[in-house]
């Protein structure tokens, strides 16, 4: 169990910690000379049942609130310290507010220095403390009168018995979660390398594991572990850990960083939260109001943007987006504290809802509904609520970051549809969302046919832009494949259309078109231009151009540039060639010698086309969504398949 002290300066927190554990936590010369704590102190006491009690001694001075908030993040139990001679003081109130804002609900009170006050004073301070705690989560907490500077003090002994009993009743933590630790100290030891310390908030780390710095992204291997001040093969959530990290320099890490499982390392400059301002906050929170944010051991200045109104008043709770200058690591459910722009007063705090807030449409109804779903998820673990508010599906990797659970441990509703992505990720979709997307595709085709009855229909990626350009490519291709397989949508060449729609040619047009199609197919990669076809078949250029465009609208051929049309068979060969070159380029990229994209020169040499024609074909592939332009190259779109073929001409 981790116990965090709290209370005003010089109320005896360090002396009490030493009386409980035998450890003097003021390790800095300045602390020992001045008699006040500046940094966090740590002490450990082995209990008879084999567990270890960890005590975090926090500074009481108002200048070190950041350090205090860092120390009590992730504690199991709060020990509020009040001196009998002074009674309740300013930092008593501020520390108690911070404990409440950080969600600490278990605690006790140590009434210290009773040897410096008479019985009446001790009784009065006890009554004051009970009144102070009334209406807070710590209401009814036991109060232990102590004289910690006296050897064998019975009050200290009674407090230790109570802490031991509480440690045995704590609920088990979910060790299936991925590992996460907030760094509150980093240093080097001769012959050991980089050492970081902190409280593990989730999961388990073992010797040999690869963990990641957040923010920063650097990876490191766990060389050795000390858990609760003892050498161990593993450290788990709820323990104070010291990790010896290999592969990362001490200069890369600072207090406020996190050491996490690689799946959790993504950070953001925008975090959507539920924020409560204290009744005595003394400020009106408006758009872009500055706040000092303390989350774990991290401290950054943020600009607050109210999401559910124009402002937030003292005593109110509301949804807010915190915008930082640098990336911040957080997960849903994280508790935080905010101080005013001058960092002189704690003004509120709250809970993280979405650690990846958007820059646009942050106050839209859909966005606010998503935050409601996240609040339900934090409170109840309701995955269905998240899926219900994800009309375009939810990435499995995002759900891992939101839940802290590996994908294999996430209990999704049985009817969840899973669309696999490259790299092992997937898009997760509720059945209602899948059906809604199907209806959107059918409606989009119906509207397209009404507007353009002489066209066969949009091609695959044009239709995606009509339906929803933000949809995952894999979800889109899976959706269309399902519609094609069920006969709800048909394809003609490059075009998609509803079963009842067709573009008809007259018998005379069919008679002229058939030999033209044969000529285009015979021309393969270098088909005849419109003027050549007109001359060969005794037509005017205008007549030939009109017929070719009608064939293109019917999905029989494709117009690559003005007056140049390709047969589907030739384009299929060129598309396959582009795929092979892209796969080779991707392999070269892994070998650090390629860009991963197909260049015009490479495509020209492989196809035998001239440079200009090679560029024209690649740009056509960009237009239809098979590739996309990246610098001077063309990158194959993930999940893009070339399935366009010719079909008989309709009369």
C-alpha positions as CSV (number, residue, x, y, z in Angstrom):
1,X,0.0,0.0,0.0
2,X,1.2,3.5,-0.8
3,X,0.5,6.2,1.8
4,X,0.8,9.8,0.9
5,X,1.2,12.5,3.6
6,X,-0.5,15.9,3.3
7,X,-0.5,19.0,5.5
8,X,0.9,22.4,6.3
9,X,4.6,23.1,6.5
10,X,6.2,22.2,9.9
11,X,3.3,20.1,11.1
12,X,5.5,17.1,11.5
13,X,5.0,15.0,8.4
14,X,8.7,14.0,8.1
15,X,9.0,13.3,11.8
16,X,5.8,11.1,11.7
17,X,7.2,9.2,8.7
18,X,10.4,8.5,10.6
19,X,8.4,7.3,13.6
20,X,6.3,5.0,11.5
21,X,9.1,3.5,9.3
22,X,12.4,4.4,10.9
23,X,13.5,6.3,7.8
24,X,14.5,10.0,7.7
25,X,13.2,11.1,4.3
26,X,14.9,14.5,4.0
27,X,17.9,13.5,1.9
28,X,19.0,16.9,0.6
29,X,21.5,19.0,2.6
30,X,19.3,22.1,2.2
31,X,16.3,20.1,3.6
32,X,18.3,19.0,6.6
33,X,19.8,22.5,7.2
34,X,16.4,24.3,6.9
35,X,14.3,21.6,8.5
36,X,11.7,21.6,5.7
37,X,11.0,19.1,2.9
38,X,11.6,20.4,-0.6
39,X,11.6,17.2,-2.6
40,X,9.5,14.1,-2.2
41,X,10.7,11.7,0.4
42,X,10.2,7.9,0.4
43,X,10.2,5.4,3.2
44,X,9.3,1.7,3.3
45,X,8.3,-0.6,6.1
46,X,8.0,-4.4,5.7
47,X,4.9,-5.6,7.4
48,X,4.5,-9.0,9.2
49,X,2.4,-10.5,6.4
50,X,5.2,-9.9,3.9
51,X,3.8,-6.8,2.2
52,X,5.6,-3.5,2.2
53,X,4.1,-0.2,3.4
54,X,5.4,2.7,1.3
55,X,5.1,6.2,2.6
56,X,5.5,9.3,0.4
57,X,6.5,12.4,2.5
58,X,5.5,15.5,0.6
59,X,6.6,19.1,1.1
60,X,4.1,21.3,3.0
61,X,5.3,24.7,1.7
62,X,3.0,26.5,-0.7
63,X,5.9,27.0,-3.2
64,X,6.1,23.2,-3.6
65,X,2.5,22.4,-4.5
66,X,3.7,20.9,-7.8
67,X,5.8,18.4,-5.8
68,X,3.0,17.7,-3.4
69,X,0.5,17.0,-6.3
70,X,3.1,14.7,-7.9
71,X,3.6,12.8,-4.7
72,X,-0.1,12.0,-4.0
73,X,-0.9,11.0,-7.5
74,X,-1.6,7.2,-7.5
75,X,-1.6,6.8,-3.7
76,X,-3.9,4.3,-2.0
77,X,-4.3,6.1,1.3
78,X,-4.0,9.7,2.4
79,X,-2.5,10.7,5.8
80,X,-3.6,14.2,6.6
81,X,-1.2,15.7,9.2
82,X,-2.4,18.6,11.4
83,X,-0.3,20.0,14.3
84,X,-2.2,20.3,17.6
85,X,-0.6,23.7,18.4
86,X,-1.2,25.3,15.1
87,X,-4.4,23.6,14.1
88,X,-5.8,23.9,10.6
89,X,-3.7,26.1,8.4
90,X,-3.7,27.3,4.7
91,X,-1.8,24.4,3.3
92,X,-4.0,22.0,5.3
93,X,-7.0,23.4,3.3
94,X,-5.2,23.4,-0.1
95,X,-3.7,19.9,0.4
96,X,-7.2,18.6,1.4
97,X,-8.7,20.1,-1.8
98,X,-6.0,18.5,-3.9
99,X,-6.7,15.1,-2.3
100,X,-10.4,15.5,-3.2
101,X,-9.6,16.7,-6.8
102,X,-7.3,13.7,-7.3
103,X,-10.1,11.3,-6.2
104,X,-8.5,10.0,-2.9
105,X,-11.3,8.5,-0.8
106,X,-9.4,6.5,1.8
107,X,-7.5,8.3,4.6
108,X,-6.8,9.0,8.2
109,X,-5.7,12.1,10.2
110,X,-2.6,12.3,12.3
111,X,-3.0,15.0,15.0
112,X,0.7,15.7,15.7
113,X,2.6,17.5,18.4
114,X,0.0,16.8,21.1
115,X,2.8,17.1,23.6
116,X,2.8,20.9,22.8
117,X,-0.9,21.5,23.6
118,X,-3.2,20.9,26.5
119,X,-6.2,18.6,26.5
120,X,-8.7,21.3,25.7
121,X,-6.6,22.5,22.7
122,X,-6.3,18.9,21.4
123,X,-10.1,18.4,21.7
124,X,-10.8,21.7,19.9
125,X,-8.5,20.8,17.0
126,X,-10.1,17.4,16.7
127,X,-13.5,19.0,16.5
128,X,-12.2,21.4,13.9
129,X,-10.8,18.6,11.8
130,X,-14.1,16.6,12.0
131,X,-16.0,19.7,10.8
132,X,-13.5,20.3,8.0
133,X,-13.8,16.7,6.7
134,X,-17.6,16.7,7.0
135,X,-19.1,16.6,3.4
136,X,-15.8,15.4,1.8
137,X,-14.9,11.8,0.8
138,X,-12.7,11.7,3.9
139,X,-15.6,12.4,6.3
140,X,-15.5,10.1,9.3
141,X,-11.8,9.3,8.9
142,X,-10.2,8.2,12.2
143,X,-8.0,10.8,14.0
144,X,-4.9,9.6,15.8
145,X,-3.4,11.9,18.4
146,X,0.4,11.5,18.2
147,X,3.7,12.8,19.7
148,X,6.0,11.3,17.0
149,X,9.2,12.8,18.5
150,X,8.7,10.7,21.7
151,X,10.0,7.1,21.7
152,X,7.3,4.5,21.7
153,X,4.4,6.9,21.3
154,X,1.1,4.9,21.6
155,X,-0.6,7.2,19.1
156,X,2.0,6.3,16.4
157,X,1.7,2.6,17.3
158,X,-2.1,2.8,16.9
159,X,-1.8,4.6,13.6
160,X,0.6,1.9,12.3
161,X,-1.9,-0.9,13.3
162,X,-4.6,0.9,11.4
163,X,-2.5,1.3,8.3
164,X,-1.6,-2.4,8.4
165,X,-5.3,-3.4,8.7
166,X,-6.2,-1.1,5.8
167,X,-3.4,-2.5,3.6
168,X,-5.0,-6.0,3.9
169,X,-8.4,-4.8,2.8
170,X,-7.4,-3.0,-0.4
171,X,-9.0,-4.3,-3.6
172,X,-6.8,-6.2,-6.0
173,X,-5.6,-4.1,-9.0
174,X,-6.1,-5.3,-12.6
175,X,-2.7,-6.5,-13.7
176,X,-3.9,-7.3,-17.2
177,X,-3.6,-3.6,-18.0
178,X,-0.6,-2.3,-19.9
179,X,2.2,-0.8,-17.8
180,X,2.3,2.9,-17.0
181,X,4.5,4.8,-14.5
182,X,4.9,8.5,-13.9
183,X,8.5,9.6,-13.5
184,X,9.1,11.7,-10.4
185,X,12.8,11.3,-10.2
186,X,15.6,10.4,-12.6
187,X,19.3,10.0,-11.9
188,X,22.4,7.8,-12.8
189,X,24.3,5.4,-10.7
190,X,27.9,4.5,-11.4
191,X,28.0,1.2,-13.2
192,X,24.2,1.1,-13.5
193,X,23.2,3.8,-15.9
194,X,19.9,5.5,-16.0
195,X,17.5,5.1,-13.0
196,X,13.9,6.4,-12.9
197,X,11.5,6.2,-10.0
198,X,7.8,6.6,-9.7
199,X,4.5,5.0,-8.7
200,X,3.2,2.3,-11.1
201,X,-0.3,3.3,-11.9
202,X,-1.2,0.3,-14.1
203,X,0.0,-3.1,-15.3
204,X,3.2,-4.9,-14.7
205,X,6.8,-4.4,-15.8
206,X,9.3,-7.3,-15.9
207,X,13.1,-7.4,-16.3
208,X,13.8,-7.5,-20.0
209,X,10.6,-5.7,-21.1
210,X,10.8,-2.9,-23.7
211,X,9.1,0.3,-22.5
212,X,8.7,3.7,-24.1
213,X,9.2,7.3,-23.0
214,X,6.1,9.5,-23.3
215,X,6.3,12.1,-24.6
216,X,9.6,11.6,-26.5
217,X,9.1,8.2,-28.0
218,X,12.5,6.8,-27.1
219,X,12.5,3.1,-26.2
220,X,14.4,1.4,-23.4
221,X,14.9,-2.0,-21.9
222,X,14.3,-2.8,-18.2
223,X,17.7,-4.0,-16.9
224,X,16.6,-4.4,-13.3
225,X,13.8,-3.4,-10.9
226,X,13.4,-2.4,-7.3
227,X,9.8,-2.7,-6.0
228,X,9.0,-1.0,-2.7
229,X,12.8,-0.7,-2.1
230,X,13.5,-4.4,-2.7
231,X,15.1,-6.1,-5.7
232,X,12.5,-7.8,-7.8
233,X,11.9,-9.5,-11.2
234,X,8.7,-7.6,-11.7
235,X,6.9,-4.5,-10.5
236,X,3.1,-4.1,-10.5
237,X,0.6,-1.3,-10.2
238,X,0.4,0.2,-6.7
239,X,4.1,-0.2,-6.0
240,X,6.8,2.4,-5.8
241,X,9.3,1.3,-8.4
242,X,12.9,2.1,-9.4
243,X,13.7,1.0,-12.9
244,X,17.2,0.7,-14.3
245,X,16.8,1.4,-18.0
246,X,19.2,0.4,-20.8
247,X,19.4,2.2,-24.1
248,X,18.3,5.6,-23.0
249,X,20.4,8.5,-21.6
250,X,19.5,10.2,-18.4
251,X,19.3,13.6,-20.3
252,X,16.4,12.3,-22.4
253,X,14.1,11.9,-19.3
254,X,12.8,14.5,-16.9
255,X,10.2,14.6,-14.0
256,X,6.8,14.6,-15.5
257,X,7.6,12.1,-18.3
258,X,6.0,8.7,-18.3
259,X,7.5,5.2,-18.9
260,X,4.8,3.1,-20.5
261,X,4.1,0.1,-22.7
262,X,4.7,1.1,-26.3
263,X,1.0,0.7,-27.1
264,X,0.2,3.6,-24.8
265,X,3.0,6.0,-25.9
266,X,0.9,8.3,-28.2
267,X,0.6,11.9,-26.8
268,X,-1.5,14.9,-27.7
269,X,-1.4,18.7,-27.3
270,X,-5.2,18.7,-26.7
271,X,-7.0,16.9,-23.9
272,X,-10.7,17.0,-23.3
273,X,-11.6,16.9,-19.6
274,X,-14.4,17.4,-17.0
275,X,-13.2,20.3,-14.9
276,X,-14.5,21.4,-11.5
277,X,-13.6,24.9,-10.2
278,X,-13.4,25.2,-6.5
279,X,-16.0,27.5,-4.8
280,X,-13.2,29.9,-3.8
281,X,-11.3,29.7,-7.2
282,X,-11.6,33.5,-7.7
283,X,-11.7,33.3,-11.4
284,X,-14.1,33.1,-14.3
285,X,-12.8,30.5,-16.9
286,X,-13.3,31.8,-20.4
287,X,-12.0,30.7,-23.8
288,X,-8.2,30.5,-23.8
289,X,-7.8,31.3,-20.1
290,X,-4.4,30.2,-18.9
291,X,-4.1,27.4,-16.3
292,X,-1.2,25.5,-14.7
293,X,-2.0,21.8,-15.1
294,X,-0.6,19.2,-12.8
295,X,-1.2,15.6,-14.0
296,X,0.9,12.9,-12.4
297,X,4.4,14.4,-12.0
298,X,3.9,16.6,-15.1
299,X,3.3,20.3,-15.0
300,X,2.5,22.4,-18.1
301,X,0.7,25.6,-18.9
302,X,-2.5,25.1,-20.9
303,X,-5.2,27.3,-22.4
304,X,-8.7,26.2,-21.5
305,X,-11.5,26.2,-24.0
306,X,-15.0,25.6,-22.5
307,X,-17.0,23.0,-24.5
308,X,-20.4,23.2,-23.0
309,X,-20.8,27.0,-22.5
310,X,-19.0,30.2,-22.9
311,X,-17.5,30.2,-19.4
312,X,-17.1,28.2,-16.2
313,X,-17.7,29.9,-12.8
314,X,-16.4,29.0,-9.3
315,X,-18.1,26.0,-7.9
316,X,-19.2,24.8,-11.4
317,X,-18.3,21.6,-13.3
318,X,-18.1,21.5,-17.1
319,X,-16.4,20.0,-20.1
320,X,-13.2,21.8,-21.2
321,X,-10.5,21.3,-23.7
322,X,-7.0,21.9,-22.4
323,X,-4.6,23.0,-25.2
324,X,-0.9,22.6,-24.4
325,X,2.2,23.9,-26.2
326,X,3.8,20.5,-26.1
327,X,2.4,17.0,-26.2
328,X,1.0,15.6,-22.9
329,X,0.5,12.0,-22.0
330,X,-2.8,11.0,-20.3
331,X,-5.5,8.3,-20.3
332,X,-9.2,8.4,-19.6
333,X,-9.9,8.6,-15.9
334,X,-6.6,10.4,-15.0
335,X,-7.1,12.9,-12.3
336,X,-5.4,16.3,-12.4
337,X,-5.2,19.6,-10.5
338,X,-5.2,23.2,-12.0
339,X,-3.8,26.4,-10.5
340,X,-4.3,29.9,-11.6
341,X,-2.2,31.7,-14.2
342,X,0.2,33.0,-11.6
343,X,0.5,29.5,-10.1
344,X,-0.3,30.9,-6.6
345,X,-3.6,29.1,-5.9
346,X,-5.2,25.8,-6.6
347,X,-8.4,26.6,-8.4
348,X,-9.8,23.3,-9.4
349,X,-9.2,19.9,-11.0
350,X,-11.0,17.1,-12.7
351,X,-10.8,13.9,-14.7
352,X,-9.5,13.3,-18.2
353,X,-12.2,12.1,-20.7
354,X,-10.4,12.1,-24.1
355,X,-6.6,12.3,-24.2
356,X,-6.8,13.0,-28.0
357,X,-9.0,16.0,-28.4
358,X,-9.7,17.4,-31.9
359,X,-8.6,20.8,-33.1
360,X,-11.9,21.3,-35.0
361,X,-15.5,20.7,-34.3
362,X,-14.7,20.2,-30.6
363,X,-18.2,21.5,-29.6
364,X,-20.2,19.7,-32.2
365,X,-23.2,17.5,-31.0
366,X,-21.4,14.4,-32.2
367,X,-18.2,15.3,-30.3
368,X,-20.1,16.1,-27.0
369,X,-22.0,12.7,-27.4
370,X,-18.6,11.0,-27.7
371,X,-17.4,12.7,-24.5
372,X,-20.6,11.4,-22.8
373,X,-19.8,7.9,-24.0
374,X,-16.3,8.2,-22.6
375,X,-17.7,9.3,-19.2
376,X,-19.9,6.2,-19.2
377,X,-16.9,4.1,-20.2
378,X,-14.7,5.5,-17.4
379,X,-17.5,4.9,-14.8
380,X,-18.7,1.5,-16.0
381,X,-16.3,0.1,-18.6
382,X,-19.1,0.3,-21.2
383,X,-17.5,-0.5,-24.6
384,X,-20.9,-0.6,-26.3
385,X,-21.3,3.1,-25.5
386,X,-18.1,3.9,-27.4
387,X,-19.0,1.8,-30.4
388,X,-22.4,3.4,-30.5
389,X,-20.8,6.9,-30.9
390,X,-18.4,5.7,-33.6
391,X,-20.3,5.9,-36.9
392,X,-17.1,5.3,-38.9
393,X,-15.8,2.6,-36.5
394,X,-13.3,2.7,-33.8
395,X,-9.7,1.6,-34.2
396,X,-8.7,-1.3,-32.0
397,X,-5.4,0.5,-31.2
398,X,-7.3,3.5,-30.0
399,X,-9.5,1.3,-27.8
400,X,-6.3,-0.2,-26.3
401,X,-5.1,3.3,-25.4
402,X,-8.4,4.3,-23.9
403,X,-8.8,1.1,-21.8
404,X,-5.1,0.3,-21.1
405,X,-6.0,-3.3,-21.9
406,X,-4.3,-5.4,-24.6
407,X,-6.6,-6.1,-27.5
408,X,-7.0,-9.8,-26.4
409,X,-8.4,-8.7,-23.0
410,X,-11.0,-6.3,-24.3
411,X,-14.5,-7.8,-23.9
412,X,-16.4,-6.4,-26.9
413,X,-20.1,-7.1,-27.6
414,X,-20.5,-10.4,-29.4
415,X,-22.0,-8.8,-32.6
416,X,-19.1,-6.3,-33.1
417,X,-17.8,-6.3,-36.7
418,X,-14.0,-6.4,-37.0
419,X,-12.3,-5.1,-40.2
420,X,-8.6,-6.1,-40.2
421,X,-6.0,-3.5,-41.1
422,X,-2.4,-3.9,-42.1
423,X,0.0,-4.1,-39.2
424,X,-2.3,-6.0,-36.9
425,X,-4.7,-3.2,-36.2
426,X,-8.5,-3.3,-36.9
427,X,-11.6,-1.2,-37.3
428,X,-14.4,-2.1,-34.8
429,X,-18.0,-1.4,-35.8
430,X,-21.3,-1.8,-34.1
431,X,-24.0,-3.6,-36.3
432,X,-26.2,-0.5,-36.3
433,X,-23.2,1.6,-37.6
434,X,-22.5,-1.0,-40.3
435,X,-26.1,-0.9,-41.5
436,X,-26.2,2.9,-41.5
437,X,-23.1,3.0,-43.7
438,X,-24.7,0.5,-46.1
439,X,-27.7,2.7,-46.4
440,X,-25.5,5.8,-47.0
441,X,-23.8,4.1,-49.9
442,X,-27.1,3.1,-51.5
443,X,-28.5,6.6,-51.0
444,X,-25.4,8.2,-52.5
445,X,-25.7,6.0,-55.6
446,X,-29.4,6.7,-55.9
447,X,-28.7,10.5,-55.8
448,X,-25.8,10.1,-58.3
449,X,-28.0,8.3,-60.8
450,X,-30.7,11.0,-60.5
451,X,-28.2,13.7,-61.2
452,X,-26.2,11.9,-63.9
453,X,-28.5,9.4,-65.6
454,X,-26.2,9.1,-68.6
455,X,-23.2,8.0,-66.5
456,X,-22.7,4.4,-65.4
457,X,-21.9,5.5,-61.9
458,X,-19.0,6.8,-59.8
459,X,-15.8,4.8,-59.5
460,X,-14.9,3.3,-56.2
461,X,-12.9,6.1,-54.6
462,X,-15.0,8.9,-56.0
463,X,-18.0,7.3,-54.4
464,X,-16.0,7.1,-51.1
465,X,-15.5,10.9,-51.3
466,X,-19.2,11.3,-51.8
467,X,-20.2,9.1,-48.9
468,X,-17.5,10.1,-46.3
469,X,-13.9,10.9,-47.2
470,X,-12.8,10.3,-43.6
471,X,-13.8,6.6,-43.6
472,X,-10.9,4.1,-43.2
473,X,-10.0,2.7,-46.6
474,X,-10.2,-0.9,-45.3
475,X,-13.7,-0.3,-44.0
476,X,-14.7,1.3,-47.3
477,X,-13.5,-1.6,-49.4
478,X,-15.0,-4.1,-47.0
479,X,-18.3,-2.3,-47.1
480,X,-18.4,-2.2,-50.9
481,X,-17.3,-5.8,-51.2
482,X,-20.3,-6.8,-49.0
483,X,-22.7,-4.8,-51.1
484,X,-21.3,-6.3,-54.3
485,X,-21.5,-9.8,-52.8
486,X,-25.1,-9.3,-51.8
487,X,-26.1,-7.9,-55.2
488,X,-27.2,-4.6,-53.7
489,X,-24.6,-2.8,-55.9
490,X,-23.2,-3.9,-59.2
491,X,-20.0,-2.9,-61.0
492,X,-19.5,-2.1,-64.7
493,X,-15.8,-1.5,-65.5
494,X,-14.6,1.1,-63.1
495,X,-18.1,2.2,-62.2
496,X,-20.4,1.2,-59.4
497,X,-24.2,1.4,-59.8
498,X,-27.5,0.2,-58.5
499,X,-29.0,-2.9,-60.1
500,X,-31.8,-1.0,-61.9
501,X,-29.4,1.5,-63.5
502,X,-27.8,1.2,-67.0
503,X,-26.4,3.4,-69.7
504,X,-27.6,2.1,-73.1
505,X,-26.0,2.5,-76.5
506,X,-28.1,2.5,-79.7
507,X,-27.5,-0.5,-82.2
508,X,-25.7,1.9,-84.5
509,X,-23.3,3.0,-81.7
510,X,-22.7,-0.6,-80.7
511,X,-21.7,-1.4,-84.3
512,X,-19.1,1.4,-84.3
513,X,-18.0,0.9,-80.7
514,X,-17.1,-2.8,-80.9
515,X,-14.2,-2.4,-83.4
516,X,-13.0,0.7,-81.6
517,X,-12.8,-1.3,-78.3
518,X,-10.9,-4.0,-80.1
519,X,-8.4,-1.4,-81.4
520,X,-7.9,0.1,-77.9
521,X,-7.3,-3.4,-76.5
522,X,-4.8,-4.2,-79.3
523,X,-3.0,-1.0,-78.6
524,X,-2.4,-2.2,-75.0
525,X,-0.1,0.4,-73.2
526,X,0.0,2.7,-76.2
527,X,-3.6,2.8,-77.5
528,X,-4.6,5.0,-80.5
529,X,-5.7,8.6,-79.9
530,X,-9.2,9.8,-80.7
531,X,-8.1,11.3,-84.0
532,X,-6.4,8.0,-85.0
533,X,-9.6,6.1,-84.3
534,X,-11.7,8.6,-86.2
535,X,-9.5,8.3,-89.2
536,X,-9.3,4.4,-89.1
537,X,-13.1,4.0,-88.8
538,X,-14.3,6.8,-91.0
539,X,-15.8,9.0,-88.3
540,X,-15.4,12.6,-87.5
541,X,-13.3,13.4,-84.4
542,X,-16.3,15.0,-82.7
543,X,-18.5,11.8,-83.3
544,X,-15.6,9.5,-82.2
545,X,-15.0,11.6,-79.1
546,X,-18.7,11.6,-78.1
547,X,-18.9,7.8,-78.5
548,X,-15.7,7.2,-76.5
549,X,-16.9,9.4,-73.7
550,X,-20.2,7.6,-73.6
551,X,-18.3,4.3,-73.4
552,X,-16.2,5.8,-70.6
553,X,-19.4,6.8,-68.8
554,X,-20.8,3.3,-69.3
555,X,-17.6,1.9,-67.6
556,X,-16.3,0.2,-70.8
557,X,-13.1,2.2,-71.0
558,X,-11.2,4.9,-69.0
559,X,-10.1,8.3,-70.1
560,X,-6.5,8.8,-68.9
561,X,-6.0,12.3,-70.5
562,X,-8.0,14.3,-73.0
563,X,-8.6,12.3,-76.1
564,X,-6.7,9.2,-74.8
565,X,-8.7,6.2,-73.6
566,X,-7.4,2.9,-72.3
567,X,-9.0,-0.5,-72.4
568,X,-9.6,-2.1,-68.9
569,X,-7.3,-5.0,-69.7
570,X,-4.3,-2.7,-70.3
571,X,-5.0,-0.6,-67.2
572,X,-5.3,-3.8,-65.1
573,X,-1.8,-4.8,-66.3
574,X,-0.4,-1.3,-65.5
575,X,-2.1,-1.3,-62.1
576,X,-0.5,-4.7,-61.2
577,X,2.9,-3.4,-62.4
578,X,2.5,-0.3,-60.1
579,X,1.6,-2.6,-57.2
580,X,4.7,-4.8,-57.8
581,X,6.9,-1.7,-58.0
582,X,5.3,-0.2,-54.8
583,X,5.9,-3.5,-52.9
584,X,9.5,-3.5,-54.0
585,X,9.9,0.1,-53.0
586,X,8.4,-0.7,-49.6
587,X,10.9,-3.5,-49.2
588,X,13.7,-1.1,-50.2
589,X,12.5,1.3,-47.6
590,X,12.8,-1.3,-44.9
591,X,16.4,-1.8,-46.1
592,X,16.9,2.0,-45.9
593,X,17.4,2.5,-49.6
594,X,14.0,3.5,-50.9
595,X,11.2,6.0,-50.5
596,X,8.3,3.4,-50.5
597,X,6.6,5.2,-53.4
598,X,6.7,4.5,-57.2
599,X,8.6,7.2,-59.1
600,X,7.8,8.1,-62.8
601,X,11.2,7.0,-64.0
602,X,11.0,3.6,-62.4
603,X,7.4,3.1,-63.8
604,X,8.6,4.3,-67.2
605,X,11.4,1.8,-67.4
606,X,9.3,-1.1,-66.2
607,X,6.3,-0.4,-68.5
608,X,8.3,0.7,-71.6
609,X,6.2,3.9,-71.8
610,X,7.7,7.3,-72.4
611,X,8.2,9.6,-69.4
612,X,5.2,11.8,-70.3
613,X,2.8,8.8,-70.7
614,X,4.1,7.2,-67.5
615,X,3.3,10.3,-65.6
616,X,-0.1,10.5,-67.2
617,X,-1.0,7.0,-66.1
618,X,0.3,7.4,-62.6
619,X,-1.7,10.7,-62.2
620,X,-4.8,8.8,-63.5
621,X,-4.2,6.2,-60.7
622,X,-4.1,9.1,-58.3
623,X,-7.4,10.5,-59.5
624,X,-9.2,7.2,-59.2
625,X,-7.8,6.6,-55.7
626,X,-5.5,3.6,-56.5
627,X,-2.4,5.6,-55.5
628,X,-1.8,9.0,-53.9
629,X,0.9,11.5,-54.7
630,X,3.7,11.7,-52.1
631,X,6.5,14.2,-53.1
632,X,7.8,13.0,-56.5
633,X,6.4,9.5,-56.1
634,X,3.1,7.7,-56.0
635,X,2.2,5.6,-52.9
636,X,-0.2,2.7,-53.3
637,X,-3.2,3.3,-51.1
638,X,-3.7,0.8,-48.3
639,X,-6.3,-1.9,-49.1
640,X,-6.7,-0.5,-52.7
641,X,-7.4,-3.3,-55.2
642,X,-7.6,-2.9,-58.9
643,X,-10.7,-4.9,-59.9
644,X,-11.9,-3.0,-62.9
645,X,-12.8,-5.2,-65.9
646,X,-14.8,-4.8,-69.1
647,X,-18.4,-5.9,-69.4
648,X,-20.6,-6.4,-72.5
649,X,-22.1,-3.3,-74.1
650,X,-25.7,-2.7,-73.2
651,X,-28.1,-1.8,-76.0
